[in-house]
Amino acid sequence: MINFRRSAAVLLGLLATTALTGPAPAAADDEEPVAEPPRVELVLDVSGSMRAADIDGRSRISVAQQAFNEVVDALPAETQLGIRVLGATYKGKDKKVGCQDTQQIVPVGPVDRSAAKAAVATLRPTGFTPVGLALRSAAQDLGSGTTTRRIVLITDGEDTCAPPDPCEVARELAAQGTSLVVDTLGLAPDEKVRRQLLCIAGATGGTYTAAQSAEELTGRIKQLVERAGDTHTRAPTVVGGANACESAPLLAPGVYADREAFSEHRWYRVPVRPGQELRASVSMALDRPVNRDYGVLLRATAADGRELVRGVDAGSGRADVLSAGLRWSATADDGDADEAEETSTPVVEPTTVCLVVSNSFAARPGTAATPGMPVELTIDVVAAAPAPNGPDLGRGWMLLVLLTVAGLLTGLLAGLLTRWWVATWREN
């Protein structure tokens, strides 16, 4: 009979807690990930400027072809690879026609190494440089899915066909919510090219590298292709933060993606039970030029606005990503615990923690304000780490008295030892 009453009390407690806390938190997709292979597309510039022979005394196109051959030979068996070119076929001077010149010469999938190397070997520098169009087409080649896709762009010049502007295309692809990363490799020491490639990479969380030799180019492409396997993860769940805690989405542990405007505050809520620890981190990608001196702030607050803990990251100049993190443990109130024990109901209502993501970015003149900056929020709730079981030195006045007594004893002992040593030294 006692067991029955306890079971009924537990069930009623659970029902009451569900009713009080409202709907279940929005959760990142916890299902088993679909077994999708890593997917990568190499995008190669074959415009006329690739004829320049300034890399180890060889033409840029011949160095790129050698690098592609070595990458194809070393390709991991599970990786699906595609190759797209731009400026490779049209030899005329009609810009309207030349700016449509991009083709996929190797479809994304398991690679026929001989066929892929043969297709690359026939390439000859020819036409214009429609980088923006090639990036948009490469994203379509890779398709959508639950895992990260990667584009590796190799070029020696800036886009000569905008619109579409390649940097705007990269932001457009990032705003679609698909997990797509664009890494860029520059083959010419040109400042305008460097800025454009940095912008493309930064918009999607990718990297920019200047390759000044055949060895550097080959090694970097291999590294990026291998990284596609290492970063082969599920895409974050898209969520929209609110402008106040009361209306913020309720989130379960997982990885979430959002967008935040310049100097904005976005709110999210996470339920945390006594005995649990909240671990949260946020990363913001700088996908466009911003003024110097900026920062990202992540705060955990109580529902009434009291700040519990904060994490901050700041920078000056250009950085690819700013990240901040925090940890906070919920502790049960002793009175609540005693009452729960008396009523045999071990159910304690969770604390709703409000997470606030803020930034101090300011756009440079002419910089687009929309869409907002990319935000990735990681949330985990785990069992709180217990305090060490070592001796407790006490708190407040008890600790002060203990330290005072210890100091007096230490001084007395030091004085006695000194007197003994002096007396012994004089006798000897």
C-alpha positions as CSV (number, residue, x, y, z in Angstrom):
1,M,0.0,0.0,0.0
2,I,2.9,2.3,0.9
3,N,4.6,1.6,-2.4
4,F,1.4,2.3,-4.3
5,R,1.0,5.7,-2.6
6,R,4.6,6.6,-3.4
7,S,4.2,5.6,-7.0
8,A,1.0,7.6,-7.3
9,A,2.7,10.6,-5.7
10,V,5.6,10.4,-8.2
11,L,3.1,10.2,-11.1
12,L,1.1,13.2,-9.9
13,G,4.4,15.1,-9.4
14,L,5.5,14.4,-13.0
15,L,2.1,15.5,-14.3
16,A,2.2,18.7,-12.3
17,T,5.7,19.5,-13.5
18,T,4.7,19.0,-17.1
19,A,1.7,21.3,-16.7
20,L,3.8,24.0,-15.0
21,T,6.7,24.0,-17.4
22,G,4.6,24.1,-20.5
23,P,5.5,22.5,-23.8
24,A,8.6,20.4,-24.2
25,P,11.8,22.3,-25.3
26,A,12.6,22.5,-28.9
27,A,15.3,19.9,-29.5
28,A,18.1,19.5,-32.0
29,D,17.5,16.5,-34.1
30,D,18.6,13.6,-31.9
31,E,17.9,10.8,-34.3
32,E,20.7,8.6,-35.5
33,P,22.6,10.5,-38.3
34,V,22.1,9.3,-41.8
35,A,25.1,7.5,-43.1
36,E,26.1,10.1,-45.7
37,P,29.6,10.2,-47.1
38,P,31.7,13.4,-47.1
39,R,31.0,15.5,-50.2
40,V,33.5,18.0,-51.7
41,E,33.7,19.9,-54.9
42,L,36.9,21.5,-56.3
43,V,36.2,24.7,-58.3
44,L,39.1,25.6,-60.6
45,D,39.6,28.9,-62.3
46,V,40.7,28.2,-66.0
47,S,40.5,31.9,-67.1
48,G,43.1,33.4,-69.4
49,S,45.3,34.7,-66.5
50,M,46.1,31.1,-65.5
51,R,48.6,31.0,-68.3
52,A,51.0,33.2,-66.3
53,A,54.2,31.2,-65.5
54,D,55.1,32.6,-62.1
55,I,54.9,29.6,-59.7
56,D,58.2,27.7,-59.5
57,G,58.8,28.8,-63.1
58,R,55.7,27.0,-64.3
59,S,52.3,28.2,-65.4
60,R,49.5,28.4,-62.8
61,I,47.3,26.0,-64.7
62,S,50.0,23.3,-64.9
63,V,50.7,23.6,-61.1
64,A,46.9,23.3,-60.4
65,Q,46.6,20.3,-62.7
66,Q,49.5,18.5,-60.9
67,A,47.9,19.3,-57.6
68,F,44.5,17.9,-58.7
69,N,46.2,14.7,-59.9
70,E,47.9,14.1,-56.6
71,V,44.7,15.0,-54.6
72,V,42.7,12.5,-56.7
73,D,45.3,9.8,-56.1
74,A,45.2,10.3,-52.4
75,L,41.5,10.8,-52.1
76,P,40.0,8.9,-49.1
77,A,37.8,6.0,-50.3
78,E,34.7,7.3,-48.5
79,T,34.8,10.8,-49.8
80,Q,32.7,11.8,-52.8
81,L,34.4,14.4,-55.0
82,G,33.3,16.6,-57.9
83,I,35.2,19.1,-60.1
84,R,33.8,22.2,-61.6
85,V,35.7,24.7,-63.8
86,L,35.1,28.3,-64.8
87,G,36.3,30.2,-67.9
88,A,37.4,26.9,-69.5
89,T,35.6,26.8,-72.9
90,Y,34.6,30.2,-74.3
91,K,37.4,31.9,-76.3
92,G,35.5,34.9,-77.6
93,K,35.2,38.4,-76.2
94,D,31.4,38.6,-75.7
95,K,31.3,39.2,-71.9
96,K,27.7,38.2,-71.7
97,V,28.4,34.8,-73.1
98,G,31.8,34.4,-71.3
99,C,30.3,35.1,-67.9
100,Q,28.1,32.0,-68.3
101,D,31.1,29.8,-68.8
102,T,31.2,27.2,-66.0
103,Q,30.8,23.5,-66.2
104,Q,31.0,20.5,-64.0
105,I,33.6,18.1,-65.5
106,V,33.4,15.5,-62.8
107,P,30.1,14.8,-61.0
108,V,30.0,14.6,-57.2
109,G,30.2,11.0,-56.3
110,P,32.6,8.0,-56.0
111,V,35.6,9.1,-58.2
112,D,36.9,7.3,-61.3
113,R,40.5,8.4,-60.8
114,S,41.6,7.8,-64.4
115,A,38.6,9.7,-65.8
116,A,39.0,12.6,-63.4
117,K,42.7,13.1,-64.2
118,A,42.0,12.8,-67.9
119,A,39.3,15.5,-67.7
120,V,41.7,17.9,-65.8
121,A,44.6,17.2,-68.2
122,T,42.6,18.7,-71.2
123,L,42.0,22.1,-69.5
124,R,43.5,25.1,-71.2
125,P,43.3,28.7,-69.9
126,T,40.7,30.5,-72.0
127,G,38.1,33.0,-70.8
128,F,36.4,35.2,-68.2
129,T,36.2,34.6,-64.4
130,P,32.5,34.1,-63.3
131,V,33.4,33.1,-59.7
132,G,29.9,34.0,-58.2
133,L,28.1,31.9,-60.8
134,A,30.5,29.0,-60.3
135,L,30.0,29.1,-56.5
136,R,26.2,29.1,-56.9
137,S,26.4,26.2,-59.3
138,A,28.8,24.2,-57.1
139,A,26.3,24.5,-54.2
140,Q,23.6,23.0,-56.4
141,D,26.1,20.2,-57.5
142,L,26.6,19.2,-53.8
143,G,22.9,19.2,-53.0
144,S,21.4,19.4,-49.5
145,G,21.4,17.0,-46.6
146,T,22.1,16.7,-42.9
147,T,25.9,16.8,-43.1
148,T,28.5,19.4,-44.0
149,R,29.4,20.0,-47.7
150,R,32.7,21.7,-48.7
151,I,33.7,23.8,-51.7
152,V,37.3,24.4,-52.4
153,L,37.8,27.4,-54.8
154,I,41.2,27.8,-56.5
155,T,41.6,31.0,-58.4
156,D,44.3,33.6,-59.4
157,G,42.0,36.6,-59.9
158,E,38.9,38.4,-58.7
159,D,35.5,37.9,-60.4
160,T,35.2,39.7,-63.7
161,C,31.5,39.0,-64.2
162,A,29.7,40.5,-61.2
163,P,26.8,40.4,-60.7
164,P,26.4,38.1,-59.0
165,D,29.1,39.3,-56.7
166,P,30.9,36.2,-55.2
167,C,30.9,37.6,-51.7
168,E,27.1,38.2,-51.8
169,V,26.7,34.7,-53.3
170,A,28.6,33.2,-50.3
171,R,26.4,35.1,-47.8
172,E,23.3,34.0,-49.7
173,L,24.4,30.4,-49.5
174,A,25.2,30.8,-45.7
175,A,21.8,32.3,-45.1
176,Q,20.0,29.3,-46.6
177,G,20.7,27.4,-43.4
178,T,22.5,24.5,-45.2
179,S,25.8,23.5,-43.7
180,L,28.1,24.6,-46.6
181,V,31.7,25.7,-46.2
182,V,33.7,27.4,-48.9
183,D,37.5,27.4,-48.6
184,T,39.5,29.6,-50.9
185,L,43.0,29.3,-52.4
186,G,44.7,32.3,-54.0
187,L,47.4,31.8,-56.7
188,A,48.4,35.4,-57.2
189,P,49.8,37.9,-54.7
190,D,47.1,40.5,-55.4
191,E,45.4,42.5,-52.5
192,K,42.0,42.8,-54.2
193,V,41.9,39.1,-54.9
194,R,42.9,38.4,-51.3
195,R,40.1,40.6,-49.9
196,Q,37.5,39.0,-52.1
197,L,38.6,35.4,-51.2
198,L,38.7,36.3,-47.5
199,C,35.1,37.6,-47.8
200,I,33.9,34.4,-49.5
201,A,35.6,32.2,-46.9
202,G,34.5,34.3,-44.0
203,A,30.8,34.3,-45.0
204,T,30.6,30.5,-44.8
205,G,33.1,29.8,-42.0
206,G,35.8,28.6,-44.4
207,T,39.5,29.5,-44.6
208,Y,41.7,31.5,-47.0
209,T,45.2,30.5,-48.0
210,A,47.7,32.1,-50.4
211,A,49.5,29.3,-52.3
212,Q,52.9,30.4,-53.6
213,S,54.3,27.1,-54.7
214,A,53.2,23.8,-56.2
215,E,53.9,22.0,-52.9
216,E,51.8,24.5,-50.9
217,L,48.9,24.2,-53.3
218,T,48.9,20.4,-53.3
219,G,49.3,20.1,-49.5
220,R,46.6,22.6,-48.8
221,I,44.0,21.0,-51.1
222,K,44.8,17.6,-49.6
223,Q,44.3,19.0,-46.1
224,L,41.0,20.6,-47.0
225,V,39.7,17.4,-48.6
226,E,40.7,15.4,-45.6
227,R,39.0,18.0,-43.3
228,A,35.8,17.3,-45.1
229,G,35.8,13.9,-43.5
230,D,36.8,15.3,-40.1
231,T,34.0,17.9,-40.0
232,H,31.4,15.6,-41.5
233,T,28.7,16.3,-38.9
234,R,25.0,17.0,-38.8
235,A,23.9,20.5,-39.7
236,P,22.7,22.7,-36.7
237,T,19.0,23.1,-36.1
238,V,17.8,26.5,-37.3
239,V,16.1,28.5,-34.5
240,G,15.0,32.1,-34.0
241,G,15.9,33.9,-30.9
242,A,13.5,36.5,-29.3
243,N,14.0,40.1,-28.0
244,A,13.0,39.1,-24.5
245,C,13.2,36.1,-22.2
246,E,9.4,35.6,-21.8
247,S,9.0,35.0,-25.6
248,A,12.2,33.2,-26.2
249,P,12.2,29.6,-27.6
250,L,12.7,26.8,-25.1
251,L,15.8,24.7,-26.2
252,A,17.0,21.3,-25.3
253,P,20.6,20.2,-25.5
254,G,21.9,20.4,-29.1
255,V,23.5,22.7,-31.7
256,Y,21.5,25.6,-33.1
257,A,22.0,28.1,-35.9
258,D,20.6,31.6,-35.9
259,R,21.3,35.1,-37.3
260,E,21.9,38.2,-35.3
261,A,21.8,41.9,-36.4
262,F,24.5,44.4,-35.5
263,S,24.5,45.4,-31.8
264,E,21.5,43.1,-31.2
265,H,20.5,41.0,-28.1
266,R,18.9,37.6,-28.8
267,W,17.2,35.5,-26.1
268,Y,16.8,31.7,-25.6
269,R,15.5,29.6,-22.7
270,V,16.9,26.4,-21.2
271,P,15.3,24.4,-18.4
272,V,17.9,23.2,-15.8
273,R,17.0,21.0,-12.8
274,P,18.7,21.1,-9.4
275,G,21.8,18.9,-9.5
276,Q,22.4,19.7,-13.2
277,E,25.0,21.9,-14.9
278,L,24.3,24.1,-18.0
279,R,27.1,24.4,-20.5
280,A,26.6,26.8,-23.3
281,S,28.8,28.3,-26.0
282,V,28.2,30.7,-28.9
283,S,30.3,31.4,-32.0
284,M,29.7,34.3,-34.4
285,A,31.3,34.4,-37.8
286,L,32.5,37.7,-39.2
287,D,31.1,37.3,-42.7
288,R,31.5,41.0,-43.8
289,P,33.7,44.0,-43.0
290,V,33.1,45.5,-39.6
291,N,34.7,48.4,-37.6
292,R,37.6,47.7,-35.3
293,D,37.0,46.9,-31.6
294,Y,34.1,44.5,-31.3
295,G,33.0,41.7,-29.0
296,V,30.5,38.9,-28.4
297,L,28.9,38.4,-25.0
298,L,27.0,35.3,-23.7
299,R,25.0,35.7,-20.5
300,A,22.9,33.4,-18.4
301,T,20.2,35.2,-16.3
302,A,17.4,34.2,-14.1
303,A,13.8,34.7,-15.2
304,D,13.7,37.9,-13.1
305,G,16.7,39.4,-14.9
306,R,19.4,38.6,-12.3
307,E,22.7,37.7,-14.0
308,L,24.0,34.3,-13.1
309,V,27.2,34.1,-15.1
310,R,28.7,35.4,-18.3
311,G,31.3,34.7,-21.0
312,V,32.9,37.2,-23.4
313,D,35.3,37.3,-26.3
314,A,36.6,40.5,-28.0
315,G,38.8,41.5,-30.8
316,S,40.3,44.4,-32.7
317,G,41.0,44.1,-36.4
318,R,39.9,41.1,-38.5
319,A,39.1,37.7,-37.0
320,D,37.2,34.8,-38.6
321,V,35.1,33.8,-35.6
322,L,34.5,35.0,-32.1
323,S,33.4,32.5,-29.4
324,A,32.3,32.7,-25.8
325,G,31.2,30.1,-23.3
326,L,29.8,29.6,-19.8
327,R,28.9,27.0,-17.2
328,W,26.3,27.3,-14.5
329,S,25.0,24.7,-11.9
330,A,21.5,24.6,-10.4
331,T,21.4,23.8,-6.7
332,A,18.3,22.6,-4.9
333,D,17.0,24.7,-2.0
334,D,17.3,22.8,1.3
335,G,13.7,23.7,2.3
336,D,12.4,22.4,-1.0
337,A,14.4,19.2,-0.6
338,D,13.1,18.6,2.9
339,E,9.5,19.2,1.8
340,A,10.0,16.8,-1.2
341,E,11.3,14.1,1.2
342,E,8.3,14.5,3.6
343,T,5.8,14.2,0.8
344,S,7.8,11.3,-0.9
345,T,7.7,13.3,-4.2
346,P,11.2,13.6,-5.6
347,V,10.1,15.8,-8.5
348,V,11.5,19.4,-8.4
349,E,10.4,22.0,-10.9
350,P,13.3,23.0,-13.2
351,T,14.8,26.5,-13.2
352,T,14.4,28.3,-16.5
353,V,17.7,29.9,-17.4
354,C,17.6,32.7,-20.0
355,L,20.6,32.8,-22.4
356,V,21.4,36.1,-24.0
357,V,23.6,36.5,-27.0
358,S,24.8,40.0,-27.6
359,N,27.4,41.6,-30.0
360,S,29.1,45.0,-30.3
361,F,29.7,44.8,-34.0
362,A,29.3,48.0,-36.1
363,A,29.1,47.9,-39.9
364,R,31.5,49.9,-42.0
365,P,30.0,52.4,-44.5
366,G,28.4,50.5,-47.4
367,T,28.3,47.2,-45.6
368,A,25.0,45.3,-45.9
369,A,23.1,45.0,-42.6
370,T,21.0,42.0,-43.7
371,P,21.0,39.1,-43.3
372,G,22.3,39.1,-39.7
373,M,25.6,37.7,-38.6
374,P,25.8,33.9,-38.5
375,V,25.4,32.5,-34.9
376,E,26.0,28.9,-33.8
377,L,24.7,28.1,-30.3
378,T,25.7,24.9,-28.5
379,I,23.8,23.8,-25.4
380,D,24.4,20.9,-23.1
381,V,22.9,20.0,-19.7
382,V,24.8,17.4,-17.6
383,A,25.0,16.2,-14.1
384,A,26.7,18.9,-11.9
385,A,30.2,17.9,-10.8
386,P,30.1,17.3,-7.0
387,A,32.3,19.3,-4.6
388,P,35.5,17.5,-3.6
389,N,35.2,15.3,-0.6
390,G,38.3,16.7,1.1
391,P,38.3,18.5,4.5
392,D,36.2,21.6,4.6
393,L,38.1,24.6,5.9
394,G,34.9,26.4,6.7
395,R,33.5,29.8,5.6
396,G,33.1,33.3,7.0
397,W,34.3,33.8,10.6
398,M,35.2,30.2,11.1
399,L,37.7,30.4,8.2
400,L,39.1,33.7,9.6
401,V,39.6,32.2,13.1
402,L,41.2,29.1,11.7
403,L,43.6,31.1,9.5
404,T,44.5,33.3,12.5
405,V,45.3,30.4,14.8
406,A,47.3,28.7,12.1
407,G,49.3,31.9,11.6
408,L,50.0,32.3,15.3
409,L,51.1,28.7,15.7
410,T,53.3,28.9,12.6
411,G,55.0,32.1,13.9
412,L,55.5,30.6,17.4
413,L,57.1,27.5,15.9
414,A,59.3,29.5,13.6
415,G,60.5,31.6,16.6
416,L,61.3,28.6,18.7
417,L,63.3,27.0,15.9
418,T,65.2,30.2,15.3
419,R,66.2,30.6,19.0
420,W,67.4,27.0,19.1
421,W,69.4,27.4,15.9
422,V,71.0,30.7,17.2
423,A,71.9,29.1,20.6
424,T,73.4,26.1,18.9
425,W,75.4,28.3,16.5
426,R,76.9,30.3,19.4
427,E,78.0,27.2,21.3
428,N,79.7,25.8,18.2
